[in-house]
Amino acid sequence: MPSLQILSVDMVDTSADFLPQGRFQGREAFQQLVRDALAAAAAQGWREIILSDADFHDWPLGERAVVESLQAWAGSGRRMTLLACNYDELVRRHARFVQWRRTWDHLLTCRRSPAADRLDLPSTIWSPSWVLQRLDPERCMGVTGTEPERRVLLRETLNEWLHNKSAPGFPATTLGL
């Protein structure tokens, strides 16, 4: 079993919950950070969340606790944006999330960039108050933080992908004849 390793983490009080700030390493550390971030989003009522990854293969989005956090987060005035190269792995691996996505389609904007190199597309969670960024998705190494510079720079990068390098994708339902 791979070891859980979080490097140089300081706890930052972000109102009701604590989210780590600093470097992380390892798939389990990354997955726990995703769980904690989405639970904090629900507890703190984050208005906007962006989830970006090549295919969300190793994200824990199909876990019952994660979907419960998303259910608690969902509500009026909330927005979530998903960005991926493709959503095939998400559909295959995260059935609970796909079902939740169908229910809350009106809160989600899903974009895809199928021609993007999977290592070029940011692997991140962005919120106005905290970010997680996997700098090396293959080894699950990255950083989290609340620093305004980090949040602004990451948002600018994501905006470039969302507005200039992607198109609508991952419809809530597939219509056919």
N, C-alpha and C positions, 0 to 999 in steps of 0.2 A: 504494500500500500504506500503511495507517495506520501511524503511528510508534509505537514502543514507548516508553512513558514511565512510569517509576516515580519517584514524588516522595518526597523525604525518607525514604529507607529506611535503617534501621540493621540490620545483621545481628545476630541473636540466636542464641546457642548453645543449641539445644534438644536436648542430648545428642549423638547420633550425627551429625545433620545440622544444617544452618543453614537457618532460615526467615526471610524478611524481616519486618521490623516497620516500619510506617509507611504512608504514603499511596501509592496506585497509581492509574494512569490509563491507559485504553486496553484494547481487547479482547485484544490479544496479551499484555499484561502480566497481565491477569486470567487468561487461559488458562494461562500459564506458572506462575502462582501455584497454580492448581488442580493442575497436574501435580506441582509440587514438594511441595505439601501431601500428596497421596496417596502419593507416594514416601516422604516422611518418615513417614507413618502406618505404612507397611509396615516401614521400617527401624527405627522406634522402638516398634512394637507398640502403637499407640494402641488402647485398649480400646473407645472409643466415638467415633463420628463422626456428625454430623448434616449432611446436604446439603439445602439449601433454596433453591428458586428457582421462579418462576412456571411455567416449562416446560423448563428446562435446555437451551434452544435453542442458546446459544453457549458451553456448557461443552464441554470436550474429552473427554467421557466415552466416546466410541466409539473413541478412539485406542488402538492396540495397547499402547503404553507405559503408558497409564493403566489399562487392564484388567490388564496384567501387575502393576502396583503393587497393584491391588485383590486380585488373586489371591495375591500375596505377603502382603498384610495379613490376608486371611481365615483364620480359625482359631478354635479353641475359646475361648470367653469374650469374643469380639468382638461388637459390636453396631453396626449402621449404621441410621440413620433417614433416610428421604427424605420431603420435604414439597414439594408442588407444587400449583398450581391444577389442572393436568391433566398427563398423561404422554404425550399424543399426539406431541409433538415429540421427546421422548426416544425413543419407540419408532421413529419415522421416521428419526431421524438417528444413533442410537447403537446399532446392531445388536449390536456386541460386548458393550457393557454390558448389554443386555437378556439376552443369552445367559448372561453371568456372573451376572446377577441370578437367573436360573432355577436355576442350579447352587447358589448360596449363599442361597436363599430363607430358610432357617432363621436366617440372621444379620440379615436385613433386616426392617424395619418400614416400610411405605410408607403415607403419608397424603396425602389430597388435599382441597383446599378450592376446589371449582369456582366458588363464588360470590365469592371474594375478588378484589379489584382487583389486577391483576398487579403494580402498583407498591407495594402495601401489604405483600405477602408478602415476608418477608426473603429476600434473595439472599446466601447465606452458607455457609461451612464452619465448623462449630463442633467443637472438640475440647476436652478438659479442659485442654490446655496452650497452645493457639494458636487464633486465629480469623481468618477472612477475612470481611469484610462489604462488599458492594457497596452503597454509599449511593445511587448513581445507576446503576441497571442499564442504562439507555438509553445512557449515555456510558461505562459501565464504569469508574466512579470509585469508590474506596472506601479502606478501611483494613485493615491486618492488625496483629495484635499479640498479646502474651502477658499484658497487664495483667489482673490478677484482676477489676477492676471491669468492664472491657469483656466478659470472658468470662461473668461472672455476669449482667450486664444482658442480654446477648444470649441466654443460656440461659433466662432468665425470659421474654423475648419469644417465643422458640421454644416453650417449654412452653405458653404461652397459645394459640398456634396449634395445637400438637399435641393438646392436651387439650380445648380449647373451640371451636375454629374449623375442625376438619377431621374427616374420617372415613377409614376404611380405603380404600385405592385401589391401583391398579397391581398386580393379582395376577400371580404368577409364571407361571401358566398360565390359559387361558380354557377353562372347561368348557362344553360344549354338548351338545345332544341330536342 
